[in-house]
């Protein structure tokens, strides 16, 4: 799982496990809007790109403001 966040939102990207040591290979994306604690996802990459455009999250502009953390479960 990879997580990025700033003061307005949290973005998570994950590859779910099929079994204990095997990932599915199907990447899921999630967006949490902090202002109202709403969750959008799971999303495909295409749907994720559409949503960030629609709700005006500019990843390039906010990239330096994002905190990146990797967690393995």
C-alpha positions in Angstrom: 0.0 0.0 0.0 1.2 3.5 -0.8 -0.4 6.5 0.8 -0.1 10.2 0.0 -1.7 13.0 1.9 -1.9 16.7 2.5 -4.2 18.9 4.5 -7.2 18.3 2.2 -7.1 14.7 1.1 -5.5 11.2 1.5 -4.8 9.1 -1.6 -4.2 5.4 -1.2 -3.0 2.9 -3.8 -3.0 -0.8 -3.1 -2.5 -4.2 -4.7 -4.7 -6.5 -2.6 -3.5 -9.9 -1.5 -4.9 -13.1 -3.2 -3.3 -15.2 -0.5 -0.8 -14.6 2.2 2.2 -13.9 -0.1 0.6 -13.3 -3.5 -0.9 -10.0 -4.7 -3.7 -9.9 -7.2 -1.9 -7.5 -9.6 -5.1 -5.4 -9.8 -4.3 -1.9 -8.4 -7.0 -0.1 -6.5 -7.1 3.6 -5.7 -8.9 5.4 -2.9 -9.4 9.1 -2.1 -10.5 10.3 1.3 -11.7 13.9 1.5 -10.7 15.2 4.9 -13.3 18.0 5.0 -16.2 15.5 5.3 -14.4 12.2 5.8 -15.9 10.8 2.6 -14.3 7.8 0.8 -14.2 7.4 -2.9 -13.1 4.0 -4.1 -12.0 1.4 -4.8 -11.2 2.9 -8.3 -9.4 1.7 -11.4 -6.6 3.9 -12.7 -8.9 5.3 -15.3 -11.7 6.1 -12.9 -9.1 7.6 -10.4 -7.8 9.9 -13.1 -11.4 11.0 -13.9 -12.3 11.6 -10.3 -9.2 13.7 -9.5 -9.9 15.8 -12.5 -13.5 16.2 -11.6 -12.8 17.2 -7.9 -9.8 19.2 -9.0 -7.0 17.5 -7.3 -3.8 18.5 -9.1 -1.3 15.9 -8.2 1.6 17.7 -10.0 0.9 20.9 -8.1 0.6 19.3 -4.7 3.3 16.7 -5.2 5.8 18.5 -3.0 3.2 19.0 -0.3 2.3 15.3 -0.1 3.7 12.9 2.5 4.4 9.5 1.2 4.4 6.4 3.3 4.6 2.8 2.3 3.0 0.1 4.4 3.0 -3.6 3.9 0.4 -5.8 5.4 
